[in-house]
C-alpha cells in the first residue's frame, strides 16, 4: 500500500463506535488523565497520589510522568509533580474564553470593588460542565487577599458549590437523580450528602433566584451565585461572590444577591450585543 493510500485510510472515520475505541492510543488517554488530575493539585502531587486518583498503577504513572517531564508538559519538584510550562503555553493559545474575560473583566472588577469581595465568573458548557474562568479581587485595603479560595481552572463538585447548585437547579429533579448518587461526597461537616436534601435545596434555588454554599465546600468558605442568561432565557454562565463566611455574612443574602443579579443582566446584555 502506498503512502498516499495509508494517509487516506487513516483519515477515514470509523463507522462503528467500537472501532473508534480500538484505534485509540491508551497510553495517550492515560497521560491525559494524569495531566487533568495534576490540574487539581497546583502545589504538586506525588506519583502515589496521582496513581491513586487516576486508577493507574504506580509504575505506569511513573513512566508516563517521566515522558511528560521530558517534553515539559510536567515538571518535577523533589518528589512531587505539577503541570509544566508547555501546558500553560498551549492553554493560552487555545483558550476560547480569553476574549470573554477581556469583555466582562471591567464589569467584574467594578463589582468586586463595590462589594469588597472576590467576584468570579463561570461558563456553562452543555448540561453540567462548568468552568470558572476568571476571578476579580477588590482593590480595597480592607480586603484580605490571603483568603485562600482559588478555584479558577479547577474542578469543584456541583452539589457543594454555589455555581454548581445553579447548574443543577436548571435541570428537572428526575435528571438530577440520574446524574447524582443517593449519597454525595462529604467535603466538610456541613456538606449536603443526601440527594433528597440537595433536591430540596435546589427547589429553594429556583424560587429565590440564587444559590448559596456556607462551609459546604471548605470550612469558613461562603459563596452566593446567580445565573447569567441569554435572550432566550437559557443559562450561559454564573456570577458569584466569595469570601470568608465570618466577614461576608455581615450582609444579608438579599444585599449580596441584588448587585449580582444586576451584574448578571448587564453581562447577558453585553454578550448578546457583542455577538
C-alpha positions in Angstrom: 0.0 0.0 0.0 1.4 3.4 -1.0 1.9 6.3 1.5 -1.0 8.2 -0.1 -3.3 5.2 0.5 -2.2 4.9 4.1 -2.9 8.6 4.7 -6.3 8.3 3.1 -7.1 5.2 5.1 -6.0 6.8 8.4 -8.1 9.9 7.7 -11.3 7.9 7.3 -13.7 7.9 10.3 -14.5 4.5 11.7 -18.1 3.5 11.0 -18.7 1.9 14.4 -18.1 3.3 17.9 -16.2 0.1 18.8 -13.7 0.7 16.1 -13.0 4.2 17.4 -12.2 2.8 20.9 -9.9 0.1 19.3 -8.0 2.8 17.4 -7.5 5.0 20.4 -4.0 5.1 21.9 -4.5 4.0 25.6 -1.2 5.5 26.7 -2.2 8.9 25.5 -5.5 8.6 27.3 -3.7 7.7 30.5 -1.3 10.6 30.1 -4.2 12.9 29.5 -5.8 11.6 32.7 -2.6 12.4 34.6 -2.5 15.9 33.2 -6.1 16.5 34.1 -5.6 15.3 37.7 -2.5 17.5 38.0 -4.8 20.4 37.4 -6.4 19.6 40.7 -3.0 19.8 42.5 -1.5 23.3 41.9 1.1 22.7 44.6 2.1 19.4 43.1 1.3 15.7 43.9 3.4 12.6 44.3 3.4 9.6 41.9 1.5 7.6 44.5 -1.2 10.2 44.9 -1.7 10.6 41.1 -1.8 6.9 40.6 -4.5 6.5 43.3 -6.6 9.3 41.9 -6.4 8.2 38.3 -6.7 4.4 38.9 -3.3 3.8 37.3 -0.6 1.5 38.7 2.3 3.3 40.3 4.8 2.1 37.7 2.6 3.1 34.8 2.0 6.6 36.3 5.8 7.0 36.9 6.7 6.1 33.3 4.1 8.4 31.8 5.1 11.3 34.2 8.8 10.7 33.2 7.9 11.1 29.5 5.7 14.1 30.2 8.5 15.7 32.2 11.0 15.2 29.3 8.6 17.1 27.0 8.0 19.9 29.5 4.3 19.1 29.9 5.1 18.2 33.5 7.8 19.4 35.9 9.1 17.7 39.0 9.9 19.4 42.3 11.5 16.9 44.6 9.1 14.0 44.9 6.1 16.0 43.5 4.9 16.7 40.0 2.9 19.7 38.7 1.9 21.0 35.3 4.8 22.3 33.2 5.2 25.5 31.2 4.2 23.9 27.9 0.7 23.2 29.2 0.4 26.9 30.2 1.7 27.9 26.8 -0.8 25.7 24.9 -3.6 26.8 27.2 -3.0 30.4 26.3 -3.1 29.6 22.6 -6.2 27.5 22.9 -8.2 29.5 25.5 -11.6 30.1 24.0 -12.6 32.4 26.9 -9.7 34.9 26.6 -11.9 37.3 24.7 -14.8 36.8 27.1 -12.6 37.6 30.1 -11.5 40.8 28.4 -15.0 41.9 27.7 -16.5 41.3 31.1 -13.4 41.9 33.2 -14.0 45.6 33.9 -17.6 45.0 35.0 -16.5 42.2 37.3 -13.7 44.4 38.7 -16.2 47.3 39.4 -18.5 44.8 41.2 -15.6 43.4 43.3 -14.7 47.0 44.3 -18.3 47.8 45.1 -18.9 44.6 47.2 -15.3 44.5 48.6 -15.2 40.8 47.9 -13.9 38.4 45.2 -16.2 38.1 42.2 -15.9 35.0 39.9 -17.4 34.2 36.5 -18.1 30.7 35.3 -19.1 29.5 31.8 -21.6 26.7 31.3 -20.8 24.1 28.6 -23.5 21.7 27.7 -25.6 20.3 30.5 -23.4 20.3 33.6 -19.9 21.2 32.6 -19.0 24.4 34.4 -15.6 26.2 34.1 -14.7 29.1 36.5 -12.7 31.2 34.0 -11.8 34.3 36.0 -11.9 35.9 39.4 -11.6 39.6 40.1 -10.3 40.9 43.5 -11.2 44.3 45.1 -8.6 47.0 45.5 -9.8 47.8 49.0 -7.2 47.8 51.7 -9.7 46.1 53.9 -9.8 43.0 51.7 -7.8 40.1 52.9 -6.0 38.8 49.9 -4.9 35.6 51.7 -8.5 34.3 51.9 -7.2 31.1 50.3 -10.1 30.2 48.0 -8.7 29.9 44.4 -10.8 27.8 42.1 -10.1 29.3 38.6 -9.5 26.4 36.2 -10.1 23.8 38.8 -13.0 21.3 39.2 -15.3 21.5 42.1 -18.3 19.3 42.9 -21.7 20.6 41.7 -23.5 19.6 44.9 -21.1 21.6 47.2 -20.6 24.8 45.2 -22.9 27.8 44.6 -22.3 27.8 40.9 -22.8 24.1 40.8 -26.1 24.3 42.6 -27.3 26.8 40.0 -26.4 24.4 37.2 -28.3 21.5 38.9 -31.3 23.8 39.6 -31.7 24.3 35.8 -32.4 20.5 35.5 -35.6 18.6 36.4 -35.3 16.6 39.6 -35.6 13.4 37.5 -32.4 14.3 35.7 -30.5 15.2 38.9 -31.4 11.8 40.2 -29.8 10.2 37.1 -26.7 12.3 37.5 -26.0 12.1 41.2 -26.0 9.1 43.6 -28.2 9.0 46.7 -25.2 9.6 48.9 -23.0 12.5 47.9 -19.3 13.1 48.7 -18.7 14.8 52.1 -16.2 17.6 51.9 -16.9 19.3 55.3 -19.3 18.6 58.1 -21.8 21.0 56.5 -21.8 19.4 53.0 -25.2 18.2 51.8 -24.6 14.4 51.4 -28.2 13.4 50.9 -29.6 13.6 47.4 -33.0 14.2 48.9 -31.8 17.2 50.9 -30.0 18.5 47.9 -33.2 18.3 45.8 -35.0 20.4 48.4 -32.2 22.9 48.3 -32.4 23.1 44.5 -36.1 23.9 44.7 -35.2 26.8 47.0 -32.6 28.0 44.5 -35.3 28.0 41.8 -37.6 30.0 43.9 -35.2 32.6 45.2 -33.1 33.0 42.0 -29.7 32.5 43.6 -27.6 29.7 45.2 -25.6 29.7 48.4 -22.9 27.5 49.9 -21.9 28.1 53.5 -19.0 26.0 54.8 -20.1 23.2 52.4 -17.1 23.2 50.1 -14.4 24.4 52.6 -14.6 25.4 56.2 -15.3 29.2 56.5 -15.9 29.5 52.8 -19.1 31.3 51.7 -20.4 31.9 48.2 -23.5 33.2 46.6 -24.1 32.8 42.8 -26.7 33.9 40.3 -27.2 32.9 36.7 -26.4 34.8 33.5 -28.9 34.1 30.7 -29.1 34.7 27.0 -32.2 36.4 25.4 -34.0 33.1 25.2 -33.6 32.6 29.0 -31.0 29.8 28.8 -28.3 29.9 31.4 -24.9 30.5 29.8 -22.8 31.4 32.8 -22.8 32.4 36.5 -21.5 35.3 38.6 -20.6 34.6 42.2 -19.3 36.5 45.2 -17.0 34.5 47.5 -15.2 35.1 50.8 -14.7 34.1 54.4 -18.1 33.5 55.9 -17.5 35.4 59.1 -17.0 38.6 57.0 -19.3 38.2 54.1 -22.3 37.2 56.1 -22.4 40.5 57.9 -24.7 41.3 54.9 -28.0 39.6 54.2 -28.4 37.3 51.3 -30.6 39.9 49.6 -27.9 42.5 50.0 -25.4 40.2 48.3 -27.8 38.9 45.6 -29.1 42.3 44.4 -25.8 43.6 42.9 -25.0 40.2 41.4 -28.4 40.0 39.7 -27.9 43.4 38.2 -24.4 42.5 37.0 -25.8 39.2 35.5 -28.3 41.2 33.4 -25.6 43.6 32.3 -23.2 40.7 31.3 -26.0 38.9 29.4 -26.8 42.1 27.5 -23.1 42.8 26.8 -22.5 39.3 25.5 -25.7 39.5 23.3 -24.7 42.8 21.9 -21.1 41.7 21.2 -22.4 38.6 19.3 
